[in-house]
Amino acid sequence: MAEDGYPRRHPDFAPTHPGEILRDDILPALAMPVSTVAKHLGVTRQALHRVLAGTAAVSPEMALRIGKFCGNSPDFWLRMQVAYDLWHAARTVDVSGVPTMRAA
């Protein structure tokens, strides 16, 4: 465990996309088809499929819906999405030419 109370993961492995958690763990446990879950969430089946496939990010609005549906916090879903996005950005964005400034 790290100082912040969260477990550390190996930095070479990408964080899990939140859609994978929904697809692989939550929906099978609920035994509900995607169309039914989409109705409960108030989104289109296609929008939910994009999240489940990992081709769409969990937006703050979607995080609110999923958090309510799952009985947990929208922060949980957003933190997973940010970790996923930041890990991928750190491997594709070159910041070597950006200076680090210090306030006087």
N, CA, C and O atoms as CSV, one atom per row, in Angstrom:
chain,resi,resn,atom,element,x,y,z
A,1,MET,N,N,0.834,-1.189,0.000
A,1,MET,CA,C,0.000,0.000,0.000
A,1,MET,C,C,0.875,1.249,0.000
A,1,MET,O,O,1.944,1.291,0.609
A,2,ALA,N,N,0.394,2.234,-0.687
A,2,ALA,CA,C,1.097,3.512,-0.728
A,2,ALA,C,C,0.630,4.389,0.421
A,2,ALA,O,O,-0.295,4.043,1.157
A,3,GLU,N,N,1.289,5.531,0.559
A,3,GLU,CA,C,0.931,6.463,1.624
A,3,GLU,C,C,-0.507,6.947,1.509
A,3,GLU,O,O,-1.143,7.250,2.519
A,4,ASP,N,N,-1.024,7.023,0.283
A,4,ASP,CA,C,-2.387,7.522,0.091
A,4,ASP,C,C,-3.445,6.456,0.378
A,4,ASP,O,O,-4.641,6.727,0.269
A,5,GLY,N,N,-3.015,5.251,0.740
A,5,GLY,CA,C,-3.955,4.185,1.074
A,5,GLY,C,C,-4.385,3.335,-0.098
A,5,GLY,O,O,-5.117,2.362,0.082
A,6,TYR,N,N,-3.941,3.686,-1.310
A,6,TYR,CA,C,-4.291,2.912,-2.490
A,6,TYR,C,C,-3.176,1.935,-2.815
A,6,TYR,O,O,-2.000,2.262,-2.659
A,7,PRO,N,N,-3.533,0.742,-3.265
A,7,PRO,CA,C,-2.484,-0.215,-3.635
A,7,PRO,C,C,-1.722,0.280,-4.861
A,7,PRO,O,O,-2.298,0.921,-5.740
A,8,ARG,N,N,-0.450,-0.014,-4.914
A,8,ARG,CA,C,0.374,0.353,-6.068
A,8,ARG,C,C,0.301,-0.781,-7.081
A,8,ARG,O,O,0.258,-1.956,-6.718
A,9,ARG,N,N,0.289,-0.413,-8.340
A,9,ARG,CA,C,0.301,-1.412,-9.396
A,9,ARG,C,C,1.577,-1.242,-10.197
A,9,ARG,O,O,2.244,-0.210,-10.117
A,10,HIS,N,N,1.898,-2.229,-10.942
A,10,HIS,CA,C,3.100,-2.202,-11.760
A,10,HIS,C,C,2.950,-1.131,-12.833
A,10,HIS,O,O,1.957,-1.133,-13.560
A,11,PRO,N,N,3.913,-0.213,-12.953
A,11,PRO,CA,C,3.770,0.913,-13.885
A,11,PRO,C,C,3.781,0.519,-15.364
A,11,PRO,O,O,3.393,1.327,-16.208
A,12,ASP,N,N,4.209,-0.689,-15.696
A,12,ASP,CA,C,4.232,-1.113,-17.095
A,12,ASP,C,C,2.886,-1.642,-17.574
A,12,ASP,O,O,2.683,-1.828,-18.774
A,13,PHE,N,N,1.969,-1.885,-16.645
A,13,PHE,CA,C,0.660,-2.428,-17.010
A,13,PHE,C,C,-0.385,-1.335,-16.967
A,13,PHE,O,O,-0.497,-0.603,-15.984
A,14,ALA,N,N,-1.144,-1.231,-18.035
A,14,ALA,CA,C,-2.176,-0.196,-18.119
A,14,ALA,C,C,-3.259,-0.430,-17.081
A,14,ALA,O,O,-3.616,-1.575,-16.801
A,15,PRO,N,N,-3.784,0.647,-16.509
A,15,PRO,CA,C,-4.948,0.507,-15.634
A,15,PRO,C,C,-6.130,-0.039,-16.434
A,15,PRO,O,O,-6.179,0.096,-17.657
A,16,THR,N,N,-7.045,-0.634,-15.757
A,16,THR,CA,C,-8.233,-1.184,-16.396
A,16,THR,C,C,-9.186,-0.059,-16.775
A,16,THR,O,O,-9.438,0.850,-15.983
A,17,HIS,N,N,-9.707,-0.129,-17.982
A,17,HIS,CA,C,-10.739,0.827,-18.399
A,17,HIS,C,C,-11.997,0.517,-17.576
A,17,HIS,O,O,-12.340,-0.651,-17.392
A,18,PRO,N,N,-12.683,1.548,-17.081
A,18,PRO,CA,C,-13.869,1.291,-16.260
A,18,PRO,C,C,-14.945,0.491,-16.983
A,18,PRO,O,O,-15.719,-0.224,-16.347
A,19,GLY,N,N,-14.999,0.605,-18.300
A,19,GLY,CA,C,-15.963,-0.194,-19.058
A,19,GLY,C,C,-15.724,-1.682,-18.923
A,19,GLY,O,O,-16.667,-2.473,-18.956
A,20,GLU,N,N,-14.461,-2.069,-18.771
A,20,GLU,CA,C,-14.147,-3.491,-18.582
A,20,GLU,C,C,-14.730,-4.018,-17.278
A,20,GLU,O,O,-15.215,-5.148,-17.221
A,21,ILE,N,N,-14.684,-3.203,-16.237
A,21,ILE,CA,C,-15.251,-3.610,-14.948
A,21,ILE,C,C,-16.753,-3.832,-15.094
A,21,ILE,O,O,-17.302,-4.818,-14.603
A,22,LEU,N,N,-17.400,-2.901,-15.772
A,22,LEU,CA,C,-18.838,-3.049,-16.012
A,22,LEU,C,C,-19.128,-4.305,-16.829
A,22,LEU,O,O,-19.992,-5.108,-16.475
A,23,ARG,N,N,-18.390,-4.460,-17.926
A,23,ARG,CA,C,-18.620,-5.565,-18.857
A,23,ARG,C,C,-18.312,-6.928,-18.251
A,23,ARG,O,O,-19.085,-7.873,-18.409
A,24,ASP,N,N,-17.170,-7.028,-17.551
A,24,ASP,CA,C,-16.695,-8.338,-17.103
A,24,ASP,C,C,-17.157,-8.729,-15.706
A,24,ASP,O,O,-17.227,-9.917,-15.390
A,25,ASP,N,N,-17.474,-7.751,-14.866
A,25,ASP,CA,C,-17.809,-8.060,-13.479
A,25,ASP,C,C,-19.248,-7.712,-13.105
A,25,ASP,O,O,-19.973,-8.545,-12.561
A,26,ILE,N,N,-19.653,-6.490,-13.396
A,26,ILE,CA,C,-20.946,-6.020,-12.894
A,26,ILE,C,C,-22.120,-6.567,-13.692
A,26,ILE,O,O,-23.052,-7.122,-13.111
A,27,LEU,N,N,-22.090,-6.421,-15.013
A,27,LEU,CA,C,-23.229,-6.899,-15.804
A,27,LEU,C,C,-23.456,-8.402,-15.678
A,27,LEU,O,O,-24.604,-8.825,-15.547
A,28,PRO,N,N,-22.398,-9.233,-15.712
A,28,PRO,CA,C,-22.651,-10.669,-15.508
A,28,PRO,C,C,-23.238,-10.976,-14.120
A,28,PRO,O,O,-24.085,-11.858,-13.983
A,29,ALA,N,N,-22.786,-10.251,-13.108
A,29,ALA,CA,C,-23.311,-10.490,-11.760
A,29,ALA,C,C,-24.786,-10.105,-11.667
A,29,ALA,O,O,-25.542,-10.714,-10.912
A,30,LEU,N,N,-25.192,-9.099,-12.430
A,30,LEU,CA,C,-26.590,-8.668,-12.421
A,30,LEU,C,C,-27.454,-9.491,-13.371
A,30,LEU,O,O,-28.681,-9.465,-13.275
A,31,ALA,N,N,-26.829,-10.208,-14.274
A,31,ALA,CA,C,-27.532,-11.015,-15.278
A,31,ALA,C,C,-28.555,-10.171,-16.035
A,31,ALA,O,O,-29.693,-10.588,-16.251
A,32,MET,N,N,-28.119,-8.969,-16.432
A,32,MET,CA,C,-28.989,-8.064,-17.189
A,32,MET,C,C,-28.393,-7.819,-18.564
A,32,MET,O,O,-27.179,-7.663,-18.696
A,33,PRO,N,N,-29.232,-7.783,-19.586
A,33,PRO,CA,C,-28.714,-7.446,-20.910
A,33,PRO,C,C,-28.337,-5.959,-20.982
A,33,PRO,O,O,-28.839,-5.137,-20.216
A,34,VAL,N,N,-27.462,-5.648,-21.899
A,34,VAL,CA,C,-26.975,-4.281,-22.059
A,34,VAL,C,C,-28.130,-3.320,-22.312
A,34,VAL,O,O,-28.133,-2.208,-21.783
A,35,SER,N,N,-29.102,-3.729,-23.106
A,35,SER,CA,C,-30.224,-2.838,-23.421
A,35,SER,C,C,-31.010,-2.468,-22.162
A,35,SER,O,O,-31.461,-1.330,-22.031
A,36,THR,N,N,-31.176,-3.392,-21.260
A,36,THR,CA,C,-31.882,-3.121,-20.007
A,36,THR,C,C,-31.076,-2.176,-19.130
A,36,THR,O,O,-31.628,-1.239,-18.554
A,37,VAL,N,N,-29.785,-2.414,-19.027
A,37,VAL,CA,C,-28.923,-1.542,-18.224
A,37,VAL,C,C,-28.917,-0.139,-18.822
A,37,VAL,O,O,-28.982,0.847,-18.088
A,38,ALA,N,N,-28.839,-0.042,-20.136
A,38,ALA,CA,C,-28.858,1.262,-20.799
A,38,ALA,C,C,-30.148,2.012,-20.467
A,38,ALA,O,O,-30.118,3.216,-20.211
A,39,LYS,N,N,-31.264,1.313,-20.471
A,39,LYS,CA,C,-32.541,1.949,-20.111
A,39,LYS,C,C,-32.501,2.462,-18.683
A,39,LYS,O,O,-32.919,3.587,-18.409
A,40,HIS,N,N,-31.996,1.637,-17.772
A,40,HIS,CA,C,-31.901,2.054,-16.376
A,40,HIS,C,C,-30.994,3.273,-16.219
A,40,HIS,O,O,-31.257,4.144,-15.390
A,41,LEU,N,N,-29.929,3.332,-17.013
A,41,LEU,CA,C,-28.987,4.448,-16.940
A,41,LEU,C,C,-29.512,5.694,-17.652
A,41,LEU,O,O,-29.030,6.801,-17.416
A,42,GLY,N,N,-30.493,5.506,-18.514
A,42,GLY,CA,C,-31.012,6.635,-19.281
A,42,GLY,C,C,-30.108,7.043,-20.421
A,42,GLY,O,O,-30.038,8.218,-20.781
A,43,VAL,N,N,-29.405,6.057,-20.998
A,43,VAL,CA,C,-28.522,6.302,-22.138
A,43,VAL,C,C,-28.881,5.321,-23.253
A,43,VAL,O,O,-29.613,4.356,-23.035
A,44,THR,N,N,-28.359,5.581,-24.438
A,44,THR,CA,C,-28.611,4.653,-25.539
A,44,THR,C,C,-27.775,3.391,-25.349
A,44,THR,O,O,-26.748,3.393,-24.670
A,45,ARG,N,N,-28.242,2.339,-25.958
A,45,ARG,CA,C,-27.515,1.076,-25.923
A,45,ARG,C,C,-26.144,1.245,-26.574
A,45,ARG,O,O,-25.157,0.666,-26.121
A,46,GLN,N,N,-26.094,2.042,-27.640
A,46,GLN,CA,C,-24.836,2.278,-28.339
A,46,GLN,C,C,-23.834,3.023,-27.451
A,46,GLN,O,O,-22.647,2.697,-27.441
A,47,ALA,N,N,-24.313,4.016,-26.713
A,47,ALA,CA,C,-23.425,4.767,-25.813
A,47,ALA,C,C,-22.848,3.849,-24.751
A,47,ALA,O,O,-21.659,3.923,-24.442
A,48,LEU,N,N,-23.675,2.992,-24.197
A,48,LEU,CA,C,-23.188,2.051,-23.188
A,48,LEU,C,C,-22.227,1.044,-23.805
A,48,LEU,O,O,-21.210,0.711,-23.197
A,49,HIS,N,N,-22.532,0.558,-24.997
A,49,HIS,CA,C,-21.623,-0.382,-25.677
A,49,HIS,C,C,-20.242,0.230,-25.894
A,49,HIS,O,O,-19.234,-0.458,-25.738
A,50,ARG,N,N,-20.182,1.519,-26.253
A,50,ARG,CA,C,-18.887,2.167,-26.469
A,50,ARG,C,C,-18.076,2.210,-25.175
A,50,ARG,O,O,-16.861,2.014,-25.198
A,51,VAL,N,N,-18.736,2.465,-24.057
A,51,VAL,CA,C,-18.036,2.446,-22.767
A,51,VAL,C,C,-17.582,1.026,-22.448
A,51,VAL,O,O,-16.439,0.816,-22.043
A,52,LEU,N,N,-18.459,0.064,-22.626
A,52,LEU,CA,C,-18.118,-1.335,-22.324
A,52,LEU,C,C,-16.963,-1.836,-23.189
A,52,LEU,O,O,-16.154,-2.646,-22.737
A,53,ALA,N,N,-16.887,-1.359,-24.425
A,53,ALA,CA,C,-15.810,-1.765,-25.336
A,53,ALA,C,C,-14.518,-1.004,-25.076
A,53,ALA,O,O,-13.470,-1.354,-25.620
A,54,GLY,N,N,-14.586,0.035,-24.246
A,54,GLY,CA,C,-13.391,0.828,-23.965
A,54,GLY,C,C,-13.074,1.819,-25.054
A,54,GLY,O,O,-11.979,2.381,-25.072
A,55,THR,N,N,-14.012,2.054,-25.974
A,55,THR,CA,C,-13.777,3.025,-27.039
A,55,THR,C,C,-14.305,4.404,-26.678
A,55,THR,O,O,-14.028,5.375,-27.382
A,56,ALA,N,N,-15.059,4.502,-25.596
A,56,ALA,CA,C,-15.539,5.794,-25.100
A,56,ALA,C,C,-15.169,5.898,-23.628
A,56,ALA,O,O,-15.190,4.918,-22.883
A,57,ALA,N,N,-14.831,7.115,-23.241
A,57,ALA,CA,C,-14.487,7.367,-21.843
A,57,ALA,C,C,-15.751,7.480,-20.996
A,57,ALA,O,O,-16.830,7.796,-21.498
A,58,VAL,N,N,-15.593,7.219,-19.720
A,58,VAL,CA,C,-16.674,7.470,-18.772
A,58,VAL,C,C,-16.640,8.959,-18.449
A,58,VAL,O,O,-15.720,9.445,-17.791
A,59,SER,N,N,-17.648,9.667,-18.918
A,59,SER,CA,C,-17.760,11.107,-18.685
A,59,SER,C,C,-18.274,11.350,-17.265
A,59,SER,O,O,-18.755,10.421,-16.616
A,60,PRO,N,N,-18.178,12.581,-16.781
A,60,PRO,CA,C,-18.767,12.867,-15.462
A,60,PRO,C,C,-20.257,12.515,-15.401
A,60,PRO,O,O,-20.736,12.005,-14.389
A,61,GLU,N,N,-20.982,12.787,-16.483
A,61,GLU,CA,C,-22.408,12.458,-16.503
A,61,GLU,C,C,-22.628,10.952,-16.423
A,61,GLU,O,O,-23.483,10.473,-15.679
A,62,MET,N,N,-21.839,10.214,-17.206
A,62,MET,CA,C,-21.967,8.752,-17.176
A,62,MET,C,C,-21.542,8.214,-15.814
A,62,MET,O,O,-22.150,7.271,-15.307
A,63,ALA,N,N,-20.514,8.797,-15.220
A,63,ALA,CA,C,-20.063,8.366,-13.895
A,63,ALA,C,C,-21.167,8.552,-12.861
A,63,ALA,O,O,-21.345,7.707,-11.984
A,64,LEU,N,N,-21.902,9.647,-12.957
A,64,LEU,CA,C,-23.035,9.854,-12.042
A,64,LEU,C,C,-24.069,8.757,-12.214
A,64,LEU,O,O,-24.581,8.222,-11.230
A,65,ARG,N,N,-24.374,8.422,-13.447
A,65,ARG,CA,C,-25.375,7.387,-13.732
A,65,ARG,C,C,-24.906,6.014,-13.261
A,65,ARG,O,O,-25.651,5.287,-12.604
A,66,ILE,N,N,-23.670,5.667,-13.602
A,66,ILE,CA,C,-23.144,4.351,-13.222
A,66,ILE,C,C,-23.003,4.243,-11.708
A,66,ILE,O,O,-23.330,3.213,-11.118
A,67,GLY,N,N,-22.516,5.310,-11.086
A,67,GLY,CA,C,-22.373,5.307,-9.635
A,67,GLY,C,C,-23.696,5.089,-8.923
A,67,GLY,O,O,-23.769,4.331,-7.956
A,68,LYS,N,N,-24.743,5.754,-9.402
A,68,LYS,CA,C,-26.075,5.579,-8.808
A,68,LYS,C,C,-26.564,4.168,-9.045
A,68,LYS,O,O,-27.079,3.523,-8.131
A,69,PHE,N,N,-26.406,3.680,-10.275
A,69,PHE,CA,C,-26.868,2.340,-10.635
A,69,PHE,C,C,-26.175,1.261,-9.810
A,69,PHE,O,O,-26.807,0.302,-9.368
A,70,CYS,N,N,-24.857,1.428,-9.605
A,70,CYS,CA,C,-24.074,0.415,-8.890
A,70,CYS,C,C,-24.070,0.633,-7.376
A,70,CYS,O,O,-23.592,-0.218,-6.626
A,71,GLY,N,N,-24.594,1.757,-6.935
A,71,GLY,CA,C,-24.625,2.024,-5.503
A,71,GLY,C,C,-23.279,2.435,-4.938
A,71,GLY,O,O,-22.997,2.232,-3.757
A,72,ASN,N,N,-22.453,3.017,-5.796
A,72,ASN,CA,C,-21.171,3.512,-5.300
A,72,ASN,C,C,-20.984,4.947,-5.778
A,72,ASN,O,O,-21.942,5.582,-6.219
A,73,SER,N,N,-19.798,5.449,-5.697
A,73,SER,CA,C,-19.524,6.852,-5.961
A,73,SER,C,C,-19.189,7.103,-7.428
A,73,SER,O,O,-18.504,6.293,-8.052
A,74,PRO,N,N,-19.667,8.222,-7.988
A,74,PRO,CA,C,-19.203,8.577,-9.335
A,74,PRO,C,C,-17.696,8.855,-9.345
A,74,PRO,O,O,-17.037,8.691,-10.371
A,75,ASP,N,N,-17.158,9.276,-8.198
A,75,ASP,CA,C,-15.714,9.508,-8.101
A,75,ASP,C,C,-14.923,8.243,-8.409
A,75,ASP,O,O,-13.864,8.305,-9.034
A,76,PHE,N,N,-15.429,7.111,-7.978
A,76,PHE,CA,C,-14.775,5.825,-8.240
A,76,PHE,C,C,-14.587,5.618,-9.745
A,76,PHE,O,O,-13.506,5.250,-10.203
A,77,TRP,N,N,-15.660,5.861,-10.504
A,77,TRP,CA,C,-15.618,5.648,-11.949
A,77,TRP,C,C,-14.739,6.681,-12.644
A,77,TRP,O,O,-14.017,6.354,-13.587
A,78,LEU,N,N,-14.799,7.917,-12.183
A,78,LEU,CA,C,-13.960,8.955,-12.782
A,78,LEU,C,C,-12.482,8.747,-12.469
A,78,LEU,O,O,-11.634,8.961,-13.335
A,79,ARG,N,N,-12.163,8.333,-11.248
A,79,ARG,CA,C,-10.755,8.071,-10.912
A,79,ARG,C,C,-10.198,6.949,-11.777
A,79,ARG,O,O,-9.051,7.023,-12.217
A,80,MET,N,N,-10.988,5.918,-12.026
A,80,MET,CA,C,-10.531,4.835,-12.903
A,80,MET,C,C,-10.295,5.352,-14.315
A,80,MET,O,O,-9.307,4.988,-14.952
A,81,GLN,N,N,-11.196,6.200,-14.809
A,81,GLN,CA,C,-11.044,6.740,-16.161
A,81,GLN,C,C,-9.823,7.636,-16.251
A,81,GLN,O,O,-9.069,7.558,-17.221
A,82,VAL,N,N,-9.617,8.485,-15.256
A,82,VAL,CA,C,-8.449,9.383,-15.265
A,82,VAL,C,C,-7.155,8.576,-15.222
A,82,VAL,O,O,-6.210,8.887,-15.947
A,83,ALA,N,N,-7.101,7.550,-14.387
A,83,ALA,CA,C,-5.895,6.711,-14.313
A,83,ALA,C,C,-5.616,6.062,-15.668
A,83,ALA,O,O,-4.471,6.015,-16.118
A,84,TYR,N,N,-6.656,5.571,-16.304
A,84,TYR,CA,C,-6.526,4.933,-17.617
A,84,TYR,C,C,-6.031,5.954,-18.654
A,84,TYR,O,O,-5.085,5.682,-19.392
A,85,ASP,N,N,-6.672,7.118,-18.704
A,85,ASP,CA,C,-6.308,8.146,-19.683
A,85,ASP,C,C,-4.893,8.672,-19.454
A,85,ASP,O,O,-4.130,8.836,-20.406
A,86,LEU,N,N,-4.541,8.936,-18.203
A,86,LEU,CA,C,-3.226,9.486,-17.890
A,86,LEU,C,C,-2.111,8.497,-18.222
A,86,LEU,O,O,-1.066,8.896,-18.737
A,87,TRP,N,N,-2.319,7.222,-17.936
A,87,TRP,CA,C,-1.326,6.205,-18.249
A,87,TRP,C,C,-1.040,6.191,-19.748
A,87,TRP,O,O,0.116,6.140,-20.168
A,88,HIS,N,N,-2.113,6.236,-20.557
A,88,HIS,CA,C,-1.942,6.208,-22.007
A,88,HIS,C,C,-1.331,7.512,-22.521
A,88,HIS,O,O,-0.486,7.484,-23.415
A,89,ALA,N,N,-1.745,8.641,-21.973
A,89,ALA,CA,C,-1.195,9.930,-22.399
A,89,ALA,C,C,0.293,10.021,-22.082
A,89,ALA,O,O,1.066,10.561,-22.873
A,90,ALA,N,N,0.691,9.499,-20.941
A,90,ALA,CA,C,2.104,9.549,-20.543
A,90,ALA,C,C,2.991,8.775,-21.515
A,90,ALA,O,O,4.199,9.006,-21.574
A,91,ARG,N,N,2.403,7.868,-22.266
A,91,ARG,CA,C,3.174,7.074,-23.219
A,91,ARG,C,C,3.102,7.617,-24.642
A,91,ARG,O,O,3.802,7.125,-25.527
A,92,THR,N,N,2.269,8.617,-24.870
A,92,THR,CA,C,2.119,9.135,-26.226
A,92,THR,C,C,2.422,10.625,-26.361
A,92,THR,O,O,2.681,11.098,-27.468
A,93,VAL,N,N,2.397,11.364,-25.274
A,93,VAL,CA,C,2.614,12.815,-25.327
A,93,VAL,C,C,4.057,13.113,-24.942
A,93,VAL,O,O,4.526,12.706,-23.879
A,94,ASP,N,N,4.756,13.832,-25.825
A,94,ASP,CA,C,6.141,14.214,-25.558
A,94,ASP,C,C,6.153,15.562,-24.847
A,94,ASP,O,O,5.809,16.585,-25.440
A,95,VAL,N,N,6.546,15.565,-23.586
A,95,VAL,CA,C,6.618,16.813,-22.811
A,95,VAL,C,C,8.064,17.251,-22.587
A,95,VAL,O,O,8.329,18.131,-21.768
A,96,SER,N,N,8.998,16.638,-23.315
A,96,SER,CA,C,10.411,16.940,-23.103
A,96,SER,C,C,10.736,18.396,-23.417
A,96,SER,O,O,11.690,18.935,-22.855
A,97,GLY,N,N,9.990,19.041,-24.281
A,97,GLY,CA,C,10.262,20.429,-24.625
A,97,GLY,C,C,9.505,21.428,-23.769
A,97,GLY,O,O,9.610,22.635,-23.987
A,98,VAL,N,N,8.752,20.947,-22.809
A,98,VAL,CA,C,7.975,21.845,-21.941
A,98,VAL,C,C,8.812,22.152,-20.705
A,98,VAL,O,O,9.208,21.240,-19.979
A,99,PRO,N,N,9.084,23.433,-20.464
A,99,PRO,CA,C,9.896,23.766,-19.293
A,99,PRO,C,C,9.094,23.639,-17.993
A,99,PRO,O,O,7.871,23.780,-17.989
A,100,THR,N,N,9.793,23.375,-16.910
A,100,THR,CA,C,9.185,23.374,-15.588
A,100,THR,C,C,9.503,24.711,-14.948
A,100,THR,O,O,10.670,25.042,-14.738
A,101,MET,N,N,8.487,25.471,-14.641
A,101,MET,CA,C,8.674,26.807,-14.087
A,101,MET,C,C,8.533,26.778,-12.563
A,101,MET,O,O,7.774,25.982,-12.010
A,102,ARG,N,N,9.245,27.620,-11.933
A,102,ARG,CA,C,9.199,27.730,-10.467
A,102,ARG,C,C,8.807,29.152,-10.109
A,102,ARG,O,O,9.348,30.101,-10.675
A,103,ALA,N,N,7.897,29.311,-9.201
A,103,ALA,CA,C,7.508,30.641,-8.734
A,103,ALA,C,C,8.629,31.191,-7.849
A,103,ALA,O,O,9.283,30.448,-7.117
A,104,ALA,N,N,8.832,32.494,-7.932
A,104,ALA,CA,C,9.915,33.127,-7.156
A,104,ALA,C,C,9.566,33.231,-5.687
A,104,ALA,O,O,10.363,33.737,-4.897
